Amino acid sequence: MLEKYTKVFTDNSILVNRLHSLLKEEGIDSRITDRVESGRLAGFGVPTNSVELFIHNTDVEKAQPIIDSFKNKINS
């Protein structure tokens, strides 16, 4: 069965990893796609805010308050 994921956050690796940790504490699995590291390994550059966080579609509703709270904290 093909799993479906939704991208919920894109920024630098520090912020993405922090949100990943917050979601993990609440039992929500997430996946990180680090385009910065992939680009470095391939020999080309990408913007440093090209790290993406994905969660399973079934967890979006549960994760949304955590994501919104995190965004409010980093934007204040």
N, C-alpha and C positions, 0 to 999 in steps of 0.2 A: 504494500500500500504506500502510495506517495504521500509524504507528509507535507502540509502546507504551512508556510511561515509568513509572518507579516513583519516588515521592517518598522521598528518603533522609535529608533533613535540613531542619529548619525553625528559624530563629533570626533574629538581626538581620543586616543586610546585610554587616557587617564579617566575621562568622564564616562566613556562607554564601559570600562571595567568596573567603575564604581556602581553604575546602574545595574550592571550584570550581577554584582554582589548583593545589592538590595533586593533584586528579584529572586535570587537564589535563597536568601534568608526567608522569603515568603513561600518557598516551594515551587517557584515558577522557573522552568528551564528556559534558557535562552542560548542563542548561538551568536558568535562574534565573527564578522568577516573583516579582516584587516587588510584593506587595499594598499595601505602605506607599506606594510611589510612585504606584501606580494610584489608590489612595484619595485621595491628596493632589491629584492632577490632577482627580479627579472631584468634589472638594469635600467629602469626608468623611474621617474618621479611622479608622484601624485600629491595633491594637497594633504596636509597633515590632519585635516578633519575628515578623512575618508574611511573612518572605522565605523562599521554599521552593526547594530544590534537587532537581532530577529527573535521573535517569540512565536510559539505555536499559535495558530488561529484560535484554538479553543481557550487560550489563556489571556486573550487580549482584554476582555472585560475585567477580569480579575487584576490584571497588571496596570490598567489605565490610571487608577488613583496614585499608584506608586510612581509611575512615569511622570504624571502631571506635577506631583509634589516635588520630584527631583528637578524638573525643568524650572519650576518656580524658584527653588533654592539657588540654582546656578545662574539664573537671570536677575536675581535681586541684588 
